[in-house]
Amino acid sequence: CDCHINNNSQIFPNRKTYISNLEDYMKSMSTQIERRFEISSSVVGIIDGSFEIGNLMVMILVSYLGSKVHRPKVIAAGCLIMSFGTFLSVMPHFLMGRYNYERIQLTEENSSTSLSACSLVLPLHHPTLDAVEMTRELKNSGCEKAASSYLWIFVLMGNLLRGIGEAPIMPLGVSYVDDFSKEENSAFYIGNKLISCGMVGPTLGFLLGSFCANLWVDVGVVDLESLTINPKDTRWVGAWWLGLVICGAVSFLSSLPFWFLPYSLPKEGDERNLKKLSESSVTIQEDHCKIEPPSQPQLKFSEAVKDFLPTLKKLLGNPVFLVYLFLTILQYNSMVGLITFETKFMEQQFNVSVSRAIFLIGVILLPITILGMFLGGFIIKKFKLHITGMVKFGCATFIAAYLLNLLYFTCDCEVLQVAGLTVSYSGFVFLSSSCNSDCSCVLNQWDPVCGDNGITYMTACFAGCKSSIGTGKNMVFHNCSCVQVEGLESGNSSAVLGQCQRESCTKTFPYFLALLSTCALILALGGTPTYMIMFRSVSPDLKSFAVGIDALCGRILGGLPAPIYFGALIDQTCLKWGTKRCGGSGSCRVYDTKAFSQIYFGFWLKTSTSIKTVFRTKTISQTPLFLRGKQESYKIEWIISKHLNFG
């Protein structure tokens, strides 16, 4: 009957692949969602944190009742809930209409082939329109009736449902496979298959995200030749909804096999169990190599609730497990924020398009992480590390990663030079200058152009451009009075669409990627032994409950707040906010890259210092006393790294 066990044991890793695919696809689309709904990074953090809220609503109950319910059917129901939540998140795309990105209005000159950004239509005594006047004008036109402002709530609610549906996957799936497989095969099923499939899922998710981010949000509806922006522009919005449709369908299909799995399986290779099962009138179906399982015992809810508090007290009375929980919280706080805004950081720092950043994460960082996790497990097996050795090994990897991360600050890039924002026109940092004072420019617009002098202007109007040639992305503005280039007469300079590229930052990116990959490898090396500390320090009957409590504490104190406060801190570094079509602030267009970098890596280093301190002063000193004489009684298991749960 080994064929029966092996086939069923492969279902859980495959489902985990689909679930991880969806989780990491949503992570990769955070920037696209931010721009499509014109919201701040902190609101994106709230949307991302709603997944954790959904998890928290059912995590403890699912983990505690794990051994008392029909686990495959609970997982199947979770997959259906995830599918429904995913389709709910897609609804705003079909309710909002087409995406109209922010751009200036050009006026026709005497020649029908030339358009001017410097309009002389408005009275000269009122050269610019401020945000208040623009908002009043939009309200008078009835624009305030637009209902798309809060449709991001659909995405939030869908993410909440996804969190609820995902909760049973890890605690019930891992314990189900472990309970009915040989001790020597448990390492293979849970470790090799679940870790590898759990990493294949994120890789597929990021690759799907890269593909969709490179497509225009209204693909198939809008003439792409008419667009004046490209994927590197901060106003570009990819087809974020397309991947969700695919993931929703896959989540639905992945639920189907679970409905047909039995409540329990015979222990793999255990002939005594097979004999007892046959004596209990269990029918052996020889033609299918299957054994009908015993019937599901009746669960008494009152007894389950009564035993909950004593079980929780027993688990939290374990000092090693408490220290491990503290480490989990610190790691969630440091890693979740970094992962959520990693693509935004690459885009702002190194002139990399979001789609390319997502692609590089999927094909470079994640495979390196897989390699590190397998090497970490191999080291444990090769050197037969006990829990104290695992702790020391994990501490060493964190110290190495901490020291290596100090080099991140050498990869800083200069702030984008924007006239009137970060650099002056003529010694004064004001948007309006004598060179564009007669152009009637709108102050709060962002449709950047790059002048011949290497400086970015918020719009062609602020560059003083009075003529243009070409259409779409190929449009070039001429006679730009504010673009001063040595060797050219004033007013004879030109500008092209898009912000100027920072060549030095582009050259630094390969070094940053190599450093990031090295750090990921070192952290992954310590990920598997660090996670196994929990399984070595709790009794076998508390494994499922321990996984749930670990995930609960990590998410409620780390996964939930981290994206929110990370996003709020990143918002503080914004230099220029976009403007919604109907007025009001949209998503950020330009960041202070130096401040962004300091916040992004500075907080990680602070939490890493705390993790290193806990490793050295707490766990190592407490572990031998608590586990003396007990280490050999607990099963050695490969288990998926907690980093895969950063959903």
C-alpha positions as CSV (number, residue, x, y, z in Angstrom):
1,C,0.0,0.0,0.0
2,D,3.0,2.3,-0.3
3,C,1.5,3.6,-3.6
4,H,-1.5,4.9,-1.7
5,I,0.6,6.9,0.8
6,N,3.0,8.3,-1.8
7,N,0.4,9.6,-4.1
8,N,-1.5,11.4,-1.3
9,S,1.6,12.8,0.2
10,Q,2.3,14.6,-3.1
11,I,-1.0,16.4,-3.1
12,F,-0.1,18.8,-0.2
13,P,3.1,20.1,-1.7
14,N,1.4,20.7,-5.0
15,R,-1.4,22.7,-3.3
16,K,1.2,24.6,-1.4
17,T,2.8,25.6,-4.7
18,Y,-0.5,27.1,-5.9
19,I,-1.0,28.9,-2.6
20,S,2.5,30.4,-2.5
21,N,2.0,31.4,-6.2
22,L,-1.0,33.5,-5.2
23,E,0.6,35.0,-2.1
24,D,3.7,36.2,-3.8
25,Y,1.9,37.3,-6.9
26,M,0.0,39.7,-4.6
27,K,3.3,40.9,-3.1
28,S,4.7,41.6,-6.6
29,M,1.6,43.6,-7.6
30,S,1.6,46.0,-4.6
31,T,3.1,48.8,-6.6
32,Q,0.6,48.4,-9.4
33,I,-2.3,48.4,-7.0
34,E,-1.0,51.5,-5.3
35,R,-0.9,53.4,-8.6
36,R,-4.1,52.1,-10.0
37,F,-6.1,53.2,-7.0
38,E,-3.9,56.3,-6.4
39,I,-3.3,55.4,-2.7
40,S,-0.3,55.8,-0.4
41,S,2.2,53.1,0.6
42,S,0.7,53.0,4.1
43,V,-2.7,52.1,2.6
44,V,-1.0,49.4,0.5
45,G,0.4,48.2,3.8
46,I,-3.1,48.0,5.3
47,I,-4.3,46.0,2.2
48,D,-1.3,43.7,2.6
49,G,-1.9,43.3,6.3
50,S,-5.6,42.3,5.7
51,F,-4.3,38.9,4.7
52,E,-2.8,38.5,8.2
53,I,-6.0,39.7,9.8
54,G,-7.9,36.9,8.0
55,N,-5.3,34.4,9.2
56,L,-5.6,35.6,12.8
57,M,-9.4,35.1,12.8
58,V,-9.1,31.3,12.4
59,M,-5.5,30.3,12.9
60,I,-5.7,29.3,16.6
61,L,-9.0,27.4,16.1
62,V,-7.7,25.6,13.0
63,S,-4.3,24.7,14.7
64,Y,-5.9,23.5,17.9
65,L,-8.6,21.4,16.3
66,G,-6.1,20.1,13.7
67,S,-6.0,16.5,15.0
68,K,-9.7,16.4,15.7
69,V,-11.3,17.3,12.3
70,H,-11.2,16.0,8.8
71,R,-8.1,17.8,7.7
72,P,-8.2,17.4,3.9
73,K,-11.8,18.7,3.8
74,V,-10.9,21.7,5.9
75,I,-8.1,22.5,3.5
76,A,-10.4,22.0,0.5
77,A,-12.8,24.6,2.0
78,G,-9.9,26.9,2.6
79,C,-8.9,26.7,-1.1
80,L,-12.5,27.6,-2.1
81,I,-12.5,30.6,0.2
82,M,-9.2,31.7,-1.3
83,S,-10.6,31.4,-4.8
84,F,-13.7,33.5,-3.9
85,G,-11.5,36.2,-2.2
86,T,-9.3,36.4,-5.3
87,F,-12.2,36.9,-7.7
88,L,-13.5,39.6,-5.3
89,S,-10.2,41.5,-5.5
90,V,-10.6,41.5,-9.3
91,M,-14.0,43.2,-9.3
92,P,-12.7,46.9,-9.1
93,H,-11.0,46.5,-12.5
94,F,-14.3,46.0,-14.2
95,L,-16.1,48.7,-12.2
96,M,-13.6,51.5,-12.5
97,G,-13.4,51.9,-16.3
98,R,-10.2,52.7,-18.1
99,Y,-7.1,54.0,-16.4
100,N,-6.3,57.6,-17.3
101,Y,-2.8,58.5,-16.2
102,E,-1.8,62.0,-15.2
103,R,-0.6,64.2,-18.1
104,I,-0.7,67.8,-19.2
105,Q,-2.9,69.3,-21.9
106,L,-1.1,70.5,-25.0
107,T,-2.3,73.4,-27.1
108,E,-2.0,73.6,-30.9
109,E,0.3,76.2,-32.4
110,N,-0.2,77.9,-35.8
111,S,1.3,74.7,-37.3
112,S,-1.1,71.7,-37.0
113,T,1.9,69.4,-36.6
114,S,3.2,71.2,-33.5
115,L,1.9,71.1,-29.9
116,S,3.0,73.5,-27.2
117,A,3.3,72.7,-23.5
118,C,3.6,76.4,-22.7
119,S,0.1,77.7,-23.0
120,L,-0.6,81.5,-23.2
121,V,-4.3,81.0,-23.1
122,L,-4.8,81.9,-19.4
123,P,-4.4,85.5,-18.2
124,L,-0.8,86.6,-17.6
125,H,-1.7,88.0,-14.1
126,H,-2.5,84.5,-13.0
127,P,0.3,82.3,-14.5
128,T,-0.3,79.1,-12.5
129,L,-3.2,77.2,-11.2
130,D,-2.9,75.8,-7.7
131,A,-4.4,72.6,-6.3
132,V,-7.3,74.4,-4.6
133,E,-8.4,76.0,-7.8
134,M,-8.0,72.8,-9.8
135,T,-10.2,70.9,-7.3
136,R,-12.9,73.6,-7.4
137,E,-12.9,73.5,-11.2
138,L,-13.2,69.7,-11.2
139,K,-16.1,69.8,-8.7
140,N,-18.0,72.3,-10.8
141,S,-17.7,69.8,-13.7
142,G,-19.3,67.0,-11.5
143,C,-16.1,65.0,-11.2
144,E,-16.7,64.6,-7.4
145,K,-19.3,62.0,-8.2
146,A,-16.7,59.5,-9.3
147,A,-17.1,56.3,-7.2
148,S,-13.7,54.7,-7.8
149,S,-11.9,56.3,-4.9
150,Y,-12.7,53.6,-2.4
151,L,-12.9,50.5,-4.6
152,W,-9.6,49.4,-3.2
153,I,-11.7,48.1,-0.3
154,F,-12.7,45.2,-2.5
155,V,-9.1,44.2,-2.8
156,L,-8.7,44.5,1.0
157,M,-11.8,42.3,1.6
158,G,-10.6,39.8,-1.0
159,N,-7.2,39.7,0.7
160,L,-8.9,39.1,4.0
161,L,-10.8,36.1,2.7
162,R,-7.6,34.8,1.2
163,G,-6.0,34.9,4.7
164,I,-8.9,33.0,6.1
165,G,-8.7,30.3,3.4
166,E,-4.9,30.0,3.7
167,A,-4.9,29.4,7.5
168,P,-5.4,25.5,7.4
169,I,-2.8,24.8,4.7
170,M,0.4,24.7,6.8
171,P,-0.6,23.4,10.2
172,L,-3.0,20.7,8.9
173,G,-1.2,19.8,5.7
174,V,2.2,19.3,7.4
175,S,0.8,17.3,10.3
176,Y,-1.4,15.1,8.0
177,V,1.6,14.1,5.9
178,D,3.8,13.6,8.9
179,D,1.3,11.4,10.8
180,F,0.9,8.8,8.1
181,S,4.5,8.6,6.7
182,K,7.5,6.6,7.8
183,E,9.9,8.5,10.1
184,E,12.7,8.3,7.5
185,N,10.3,9.3,4.7
186,S,8.8,12.3,6.6
187,A,12.0,14.2,6.0
188,F,11.6,13.6,2.3
189,Y,7.9,14.4,2.0
190,I,7.8,17.4,4.2
191,G,11.3,18.7,3.6
192,N,12.3,18.0,0.0
193,K,8.8,18.2,-1.6
194,L,7.2,20.9,0.6
195,I,10.2,23.2,0.7
196,S,10.9,22.8,-3.0
197,C,7.3,23.1,-4.1
198,G,6.8,25.9,-1.6
199,M,9.6,27.8,-3.3
200,V,8.5,26.9,-6.8
201,G,5.2,28.6,-6.0
202,P,6.7,32.0,-5.2
203,T,9.0,31.7,-8.2
204,L,5.9,31.1,-10.5
205,G,4.1,33.9,-8.7
206,F,6.9,36.4,-9.3
207,L,7.3,35.3,-12.9
208,L,3.5,35.8,-13.5
209,G,3.8,39.1,-11.7
210,S,6.6,40.2,-14.0
211,F,4.6,39.3,-17.1
212,C,1.5,41.1,-16.0
213,A,3.4,44.2,-14.8
214,N,4.8,44.6,-18.3
215,L,1.3,44.6,-19.8
216,W,-0.8,47.7,-19.8
217,V,-3.7,47.6,-17.3
218,D,-6.3,48.0,-20.1
219,V,-4.6,45.6,-22.5
220,G,-6.7,44.7,-25.5
221,V,-8.9,47.8,-25.0
222,V,-6.5,50.7,-25.4
223,D,-4.3,51.4,-28.5
224,L,-0.8,51.0,-27.0
225,E,0.7,53.3,-29.6
226,S,-1.2,56.2,-28.1
227,L,0.5,55.8,-24.7
228,T,3.2,58.4,-23.9
229,I,4.7,56.3,-21.0
230,N,6.6,53.1,-20.6
231,P,7.0,50.5,-17.8
232,K,9.8,52.5,-16.2
233,D,7.4,55.4,-15.6
234,T,6.1,55.9,-12.1
235,R,2.6,56.3,-13.6
236,W,2.6,53.0,-15.4
237,V,0.1,50.4,-14.2
238,G,0.4,46.8,-15.3
239,A,-2.4,44.3,-15.8
240,W,-2.6,43.4,-12.0
241,W,-6.0,41.9,-12.4
242,L,-5.0,39.3,-15.0
243,G,-2.8,37.2,-12.7
244,L,-5.5,37.2,-10.0
245,V,-8.0,35.7,-12.5
246,I,-5.5,32.9,-13.2
247,C,-4.7,32.4,-9.5
248,G,-8.3,32.3,-8.6
249,A,-9.1,29.6,-11.1
250,V,-6.0,27.6,-10.0
251,S,-7.1,27.9,-6.3
252,F,-10.5,26.5,-7.2
253,L,-9.1,23.6,-9.1
254,S,-6.6,22.8,-6.3
255,S,-9.4,22.3,-3.8
256,L,-11.0,19.4,-5.7
257,P,-8.6,16.5,-4.8
258,F,-8.9,17.3,-1.1
259,W,-12.6,16.4,-1.0
260,F,-11.7,12.8,-1.9
261,L,-8.9,12.2,0.6
262,P,-9.8,10.1,3.7
263,Y,-9.9,11.3,7.3
264,S,-6.8,9.2,8.1
265,L,-4.3,7.0,6.3
266,P,-2.6,3.8,7.4
267,K,0.9,4.3,8.7
268,E,3.3,3.9,5.8
269,G,5.0,0.4,6.0
270,D,3.6,-0.4,9.4
271,E,2.5,-4.0,9.0
272,R,1.1,-4.1,12.6
273,N,-1.3,-1.2,11.8
274,L,-2.4,-2.9,8.6
275,K,-3.2,-6.1,10.6
276,K,-5.2,-4.2,13.2
277,L,-7.1,-2.4,10.5
278,S,-7.9,-5.6,8.8
279,E,-9.1,-7.1,12.1
280,S,-11.4,-4.1,12.5
281,S,-13.3,-5.0,9.3
282,V,-11.3,-2.7,7.1
283,T,-11.8,-3.8,3.5
284,I,-8.7,-4.2,1.4
285,Q,-9.3,-3.2,-2.3
286,E,-6.5,-5.1,-4.0
287,D,-7.2,-3.8,-7.5
288,H,-6.6,-0.2,-6.4
289,C,-3.9,-0.8,-3.7
290,K,-5.9,1.2,-1.2
291,I,-7.1,0.6,2.4
292,E,-10.3,2.1,3.6
293,P,-9.5,4.2,6.7
294,P,-11.3,4.1,10.0
295,S,-14.3,6.3,10.5
296,Q,-13.8,9.8,11.8
297,P,-14.2,10.1,15.6
298,Q,-16.9,12.4,16.9
299,L,-15.5,15.7,18.0
300,K,-17.1,17.1,21.2
301,F,-16.7,20.9,20.9
302,S,-17.2,21.4,24.7
303,E,-14.3,19.1,25.5
304,A,-12.1,20.7,22.9
305,V,-12.7,24.2,24.3
306,K,-12.2,22.9,27.9
307,D,-8.7,21.5,27.0
308,F,-7.6,24.6,25.0
309,L,-6.3,26.8,27.9
310,P,-4.4,23.9,29.6
311,T,-2.8,23.0,26.3
312,L,-1.9,26.7,25.6
313,K,-0.4,27.0,29.1
314,K,1.7,23.8,28.6
315,L,3.0,25.2,25.3
316,L,3.8,28.7,26.6
317,G,5.4,27.2,29.7
318,N,8.2,26.0,27.4
319,P,11.0,28.6,27.8
320,V,12.7,27.6,24.5
321,F,9.5,27.9,22.6
322,L,8.9,31.4,24.1
323,V,12.3,32.6,23.0
324,Y,11.6,31.1,19.6
325,L,8.3,33.1,19.4
326,F,10.2,36.3,20.2
327,L,12.7,35.5,17.4
328,T,9.7,34.9,15.0
329,I,8.2,38.2,15.8
330,L,11.5,40.1,15.2
331,Q,12.1,38.2,11.9
332,Y,8.6,39.0,10.7
333,N,9.0,42.6,11.5
334,S,12.3,42.9,9.7
335,M,11.5,40.7,6.6
336,V,7.9,41.4,5.8
337,G,8.3,45.1,5.3
338,L,11.4,44.5,3.1
339,I,9.6,42.0,0.9
340,T,6.5,44.1,0.5
341,F,8.3,47.1,-0.8
342,E,11.3,45.5,-2.4
343,T,10.3,46.1,-6.0
344,K,9.5,49.8,-5.2
345,F,12.9,50.2,-3.7
346,M,14.7,48.8,-6.8
347,E,12.6,51.0,-9.0
348,Q,13.3,54.2,-7.1
349,Q,17.0,53.5,-6.4
350,F,18.3,52.0,-9.6
351,N,16.0,53.0,-12.5
352,V,14.7,49.5,-12.8
353,S,11.2,48.9,-14.1
354,V,8.8,47.1,-11.7
355,S,8.4,44.2,-14.1
356,R,12.1,43.6,-14.3
357,A,12.6,43.9,-10.6
358,I,9.8,41.2,-10.1
359,F,11.5,39.0,-12.7
360,L,14.9,39.2,-11.1
361,I,13.5,38.3,-7.7
362,G,11.8,35.3,-9.2
363,V,14.7,33.9,-11.2
364,I,17.7,34.9,-9.0
365,L,16.8,35.5,-5.4
366,L,14.2,32.7,-4.9
367,P,16.4,29.9,-6.4
368,I,19.3,31.1,-4.3
369,T,17.0,30.9,-1.3
370,I,16.0,27.3,-2.2
371,L,19.7,26.4,-2.4
372,G,20.4,27.9,1.0
373,M,17.6,26.0,2.6
374,F,18.7,22.7,1.2
375,L,22.3,23.3,2.2
376,G,21.1,24.2,5.7
377,G,19.3,20.9,6.0
378,F,22.2,19.0,4.5
379,I,24.5,20.6,7.1
380,I,22.2,19.4,9.9
381,K,22.2,15.9,8.6
382,K,25.9,15.7,7.7
383,F,27.1,17.0,11.1
384,K,24.2,15.6,13.1
385,L,23.6,18.9,14.8
386,H,21.5,18.8,18.0
387,I,19.4,21.7,19.1
388,T,22.3,23.6,20.7
389,G,24.4,23.2,17.5
390,M,21.4,24.4,15.4
391,V,21.1,27.5,17.6
392,K,24.8,28.3,17.3
393,F,24.7,27.7,13.5
394,G,21.6,30.0,13.2
395,C,23.3,32.7,15.2
396,A,26.4,32.5,13.1
397,T,24.4,33.0,9.9
398,F,22.6,36.0,11.3
399,I,25.8,37.6,12.4
400,A,27.3,37.1,9.0
401,A,24.2,38.5,7.2
402,Y,24.2,41.4,9.6
403,L,27.8,42.4,8.8
404,L,27.3,41.9,5.1
405,N,24.2,44.1,5.2
406,L,26.3,47.1,6.3
407,L,27.6,47.2,2.7
408,Y,24.1,48.1,1.5
409,F,24.8,51.7,2.5
410,T,27.6,51.8,-0.1
411,C,25.0,51.3,-2.9
412,D,23.2,54.6,-2.3
413,C,22.1,56.5,-5.3
414,E,21.8,60.3,-5.7
415,V,18.4,61.9,-5.5
416,L,16.7,62.5,-8.9
417,Q,17.4,66.0,-10.0
418,V,14.0,67.7,-10.5
419,A,13.9,71.4,-11.3
420,G,12.2,73.4,-8.6
421,L,12.0,70.4,-6.4
422,T,15.5,69.1,-5.6
423,V,17.5,71.5,-7.7
424,S,17.0,75.2,-8.5
425,Y,16.3,77.0,-11.7
426,S,18.5,80.0,-11.0
427,G,19.6,79.7,-7.3
428,F,16.0,79.4,-6.0
429,V,14.1,76.2,-5.4
430,F,10.7,77.2,-6.8
431,L,8.6,75.5,-9.5
432,S,7.8,78.8,-11.2
433,S,10.7,80.8,-12.6
434,S,11.1,83.7,-15.0
435,C,11.7,81.3,-17.8
436,N,8.2,79.7,-17.5
437,S,6.3,82.5,-15.8
438,D,4.2,83.2,-18.9
439,C,3.3,79.5,-19.5
440,S,0.3,79.1,-17.1
441,C,1.6,75.8,-15.7
442,V,-0.5,73.8,-13.3
443,L,1.5,73.3,-10.1
444,N,0.4,69.9,-9.0
445,Q,0.8,67.9,-12.3
446,W,3.4,65.3,-12.9
447,D,4.2,64.5,-16.6
448,P,8.0,64.6,-16.5
449,V,10.4,65.4,-19.3
450,C,14.2,65.1,-19.4
451,G,16.0,68.2,-20.6
452,D,19.2,68.2,-22.6
453,N,21.0,69.4,-19.4
454,G,20.2,66.1,-17.6
455,I,17.6,67.7,-15.3
456,T,14.1,66.4,-15.0
457,Y,11.2,68.9,-15.2
458,M,7.8,68.1,-13.6
459,T,6.1,68.9,-17.0
460,A,7.1,70.2,-20.4
461,C,5.3,73.4,-19.3
462,F,7.7,74.0,-16.4
463,A,10.6,73.4,-18.9
464,G,9.1,76.3,-21.0
465,C,8.8,74.2,-24.1
466,K,6.9,76.0,-26.9
467,S,6.8,73.4,-29.7
468,S,7.1,69.7,-30.3
469,I,7.4,67.0,-32.9
470,G,6.4,63.4,-33.0
471,T,3.5,61.6,-31.2
472,G,3.1,59.1,-28.3
473,K,6.3,57.9,-26.7
474,N,8.4,59.5,-29.5
475,M,7.3,63.1,-28.8
476,V,10.2,65.6,-28.4
477,F,9.7,69.1,-27.1
478,H,11.7,72.0,-28.5
479,N,12.4,75.7,-27.7
480,C,12.5,75.0,-24.0
481,S,13.4,78.3,-22.4
482,C,14.2,76.7,-18.9
483,V,16.6,74.1,-20.2
484,Q,20.0,75.7,-20.0
485,V,22.8,73.8,-21.9
486,E,26.3,75.0,-22.2
487,G,27.1,75.9,-25.8
488,L,23.5,76.4,-26.8
489,E,21.6,79.7,-26.9
490,S,18.8,80.1,-24.3
491,G,15.5,78.7,-25.6
492,N,17.1,76.4,-28.2
493,S,17.2,73.3,-26.0
494,S,14.9,70.3,-26.2
495,A,13.4,67.7,-23.8
496,V,12.1,64.2,-24.2
497,L,9.3,62.4,-22.4
498,G,10.1,60.7,-19.1
499,Q,12.4,61.4,-16.2
500,C,16.2,61.5,-16.7
501,Q,18.0,58.2,-16.1
502,R,20.7,58.2,-13.4
503,E,23.5,56.3,-15.1
504,S,25.6,55.8,-12.0
505,C,22.7,54.2,-10.2
506,T,22.1,51.8,-13.1
507,K,25.7,50.7,-13.0
508,T,25.5,50.1,-9.3
509,F,22.5,47.8,-9.6
510,P,24.5,44.5,-10.5
511,Y,26.6,45.0,-7.3
512,F,23.5,45.5,-5.2
513,L,21.8,42.4,-6.7
514,A,25.0,40.3,-6.0
515,L,25.0,41.6,-2.4
516,L,21.3,40.9,-2.0
517,S,21.7,37.3,-3.3
518,T,24.6,36.6,-1.0
519,C,22.6,37.8,2.0
520,A,19.6,35.7,1.0
521,L,21.8,32.6,0.7
522,I,23.3,33.1,4.2
523,L,19.9,33.8,5.8
524,A,18.4,30.8,4.1
525,L,21.2,28.6,5.4
526,G,20.1,29.4,8.9
527,G,16.4,29.3,8.2
528,T,15.8,25.5,8.3
529,P,17.8,24.8,11.5
530,T,16.3,27.9,13.2
531,Y,12.8,26.6,12.4
532,M,13.6,23.1,13.6
533,I,14.3,24.5,17.1
534,M,10.6,24.7,17.6
535,F,10.0,21.1,16.6
536,R,12.8,19.9,18.8
537,S,11.6,21.8,21.8
538,V,7.9,20.7,21.9
539,S,6.3,17.3,22.4
540,P,4.9,15.5,19.3
541,D,1.3,16.0,20.3
542,L,1.8,19.8,20.3
543,K,3.4,20.1,16.9
544,S,0.3,21.3,15.0
545,F,-0.6,23.7,17.8
546,A,2.9,25.0,18.0
547,V,3.0,25.8,14.2
548,G,-0.3,27.7,14.5
549,I,0.8,29.7,17.6
550,D,4.1,30.5,15.9
551,A,2.3,31.7,12.8
552,L,-0.3,33.6,14.9
553,C,2.3,35.5,17.0
554,G,4.5,36.2,14.0
555,R,1.7,37.6,11.9
556,I,-0.3,39.5,14.6
557,L,2.9,41.3,15.9
558,G,4.9,41.3,12.8
559,G,3.2,40.4,9.5
560,L,0.2,42.7,10.2
561,P,1.8,45.9,11.5
562,A,5.1,45.7,9.5
563,P,3.8,46.6,6.0
564,I,1.7,49.4,7.6
565,Y,4.4,51.2,9.5
566,F,7.0,50.5,6.8
567,G,4.6,52.1,4.2
568,A,4.0,55.1,6.5
569,L,7.7,55.6,7.0
570,I,8.3,55.4,3.2
571,D,5.6,57.9,2.6
572,Q,7.6,60.4,4.7
573,T,10.3,60.3,2.1
574,C,8.0,61.3,-0.8
575,L,9.0,64.5,-2.6
576,K,6.2,64.7,-5.1
577,W,2.7,63.3,-4.8
578,G,0.6,62.5,-7.9
579,T,-2.8,64.0,-8.4
580,K,-6.0,62.1,-8.9
581,R,-8.1,62.8,-12.0
582,C,-10.8,64.3,-9.7
583,G,-8.4,66.1,-7.5
584,G,-6.7,65.1,-4.3
585,S,-3.3,63.4,-3.7
586,G,-2.6,60.1,-5.4
587,S,0.4,57.8,-5.2
588,C,4.0,59.1,-4.8
589,R,5.9,60.0,-8.0
590,V,9.4,60.8,-6.6
591,Y,11.1,59.8,-3.4
592,D,14.1,61.1,-1.5
593,T,16.2,58.0,-2.4
594,K,18.8,58.5,0.3
595,A,16.1,58.8,3.1
596,F,14.3,55.8,1.5
597,S,17.4,53.7,1.7
598,Q,18.1,54.7,5.3
599,I,14.6,53.7,6.4
600,Y,14.6,50.5,4.3
601,F,17.8,49.0,5.5
602,G,18.2,50.9,8.8
603,F,15.2,49.2,10.4
604,W,16.3,45.8,9.2
605,L,19.7,46.3,10.8
606,K,18.1,47.3,14.1
607,T,15.8,44.2,14.3
608,S,18.7,42.0,13.2
609,T,20.8,43.3,16.1
610,S,17.9,42.2,18.4
611,I,17.7,38.8,16.8
612,K,21.5,38.3,17.2
613,T,21.3,39.3,20.8
614,V,18.5,36.9,21.6
615,F,20.3,34.0,19.9
616,R,23.4,34.6,22.0
617,T,22.1,35.5,25.4
618,K,18.8,33.5,25.7
619,T,18.4,30.4,23.7
620,I,21.9,29.0,24.0
621,S,21.9,29.4,27.8
622,Q,18.4,27.8,28.3
623,T,18.4,25.0,25.7
624,P,20.7,22.4,27.3
625,L,19.0,22.6,30.7
626,F,15.5,22.1,29.3
627,L,16.2,19.5,26.7
628,R,18.8,17.4,28.6
629,G,17.9,13.8,28.1
630,K,14.9,14.6,25.8
631,Q,16.5,15.3,22.4
632,E,16.5,11.8,21.2
633,S,12.8,11.3,22.0
634,Y,11.6,13.8,19.5
635,K,11.5,13.1,15.8
636,I,14.0,14.9,13.5
637,E,12.0,16.5,10.8
638,W,12.6,18.6,7.8
639,I,10.2,21.5,7.8
640,I,9.4,24.3,5.5
641,S,11.1,27.6,6.4
642,K,9.0,30.2,8.1
643,H,10.0,32.6,5.4
644,L,7.5,30.9,3.1
645,N,4.7,32.0,5.4
646,F,5.3,35.7,4.9
647,G,2.0,36.0,3.0
